[in-house]
Amino acid sequence: MKKDDLAILREVQKDTSRAIRAIDTMAGKVCNDELSRELSKERLAYSMIQNKATDKLQNGNADSYYKSAVDDMLLSGSIHINTLANCSSGKIAELMIDGSHRNITRMWKSINHHDNSGAASMEIARELMDFEEKSIDCLKKFL
C-alpha cells in the first residue's frame, strides 16, 4: 500500500473517530427526539465509513490510526465547556456543523498533500466529505 493511501485512510479514521466521540459526548445532552435520531443515524454512517477505511488498511497489512486518550479528553472537555451554559438543540447542531466543516477542511488538506493516492482511498475520503456536507444540511434545521 502506498504511503499516500495510508495517510488518506488514517485521516478518514481520525475524522470519523472524532465525530463518533463528539456524538457520544453530546448524546446525553440532547433533549430533542428528532435531533437525537439524526445524531444516531450520523453515528452509524460514520462507523460504516470508518470500517471501510479500517478494512482497506488491514487488507494492505498497514497499521490503523490509534486515537489517544488525551485527544478524547480534550474533545469531550471542549464539548462540555461549550454546552455548559447552553445545551439547546441549536447549540448542539452548531457544534456538530463546526466539527463537520473542520473535517472537510482536514480531508481536503490531506487529499491535496497526498495526490499519489489510489482510487479506493480517494473514494472513501470523498464518501466522508459528501456525508459531512449532507450532515451539515440536515443539522441546519436545528439552528
Residue pairs with C-beta under 8 A, 6 or more apart in sequence:
1 57
1 60
1 61
1 62
2 116
2 117
2 118
3 114
3 116
4 114
4 115
4 116
4 117
4 118
4 121
5 56
5 60
5 114
5 117
5 118
5 120
5 121
6 57
6 60
6 62
7 110
7 113
7 114
7 117
8 110
8 111
8 114
8 117
8 121
8 122
8 124
8 125
9 53
9 56
9 57
9 62
9 121
9 124
10 53
10 57
10 64
10 65
11 65
11 106
11 107
11 110
11 125
12 49
12 50
12 52
12 53
12 107
12 121
12 124
12 125
12 128
13 50
13 53
13 54
13 57
13 64
13 65
14 65
14 67
14 106
15 103
15 106
15 107
15 128
16 46
16 47
16 49
16 50
16 53
16 128
17 50
17 65
17 67
18 67
18 71
18 75
18 99
18 103
19 42
19 43
19 46
19 99
19 100
19 103
20 43
20 46
20 47
20 50
21 67
21 72
21 75
21 76
22 75
22 79
22 95
22 96
22 99
23 39
23 42
23 43
23 46
23 96
24 43
25 75
25 76
25 79
25 80
26 39
26 79
26 83
26 92
26 95
26 96
27 36
27 39
29 83
29 87
29 92
30 36
30 39
30 89
30 92
31 87
31 89
32 89
32 142
34 142
35 89
35 92
35 93
35 142
38 138
38 139
38 142
39 96
42 96
42 135
45 131
45 135
46 131
49 124
49 127
49 128
49 131
52 124
52 127
53 121
53 124
54 64
56 120
56 121
56 124
57 63
57 64
58 64
79 95
82 91
82 95
83 91
83 92
83 95
89 142
90 142
90 143
92 142
93 139
93 140
93 142
93 143
94 143
96 135
96 139
97 136
97 139
97 140
97 143
100 132
100 133
100 135
100 136
100 139
101 132
101 136
103 128
103 129
103 132
104 129
104 132
104 133
107 125
107 128
107 129
107 132
108 129
110 125
111 117
111 122
111 125
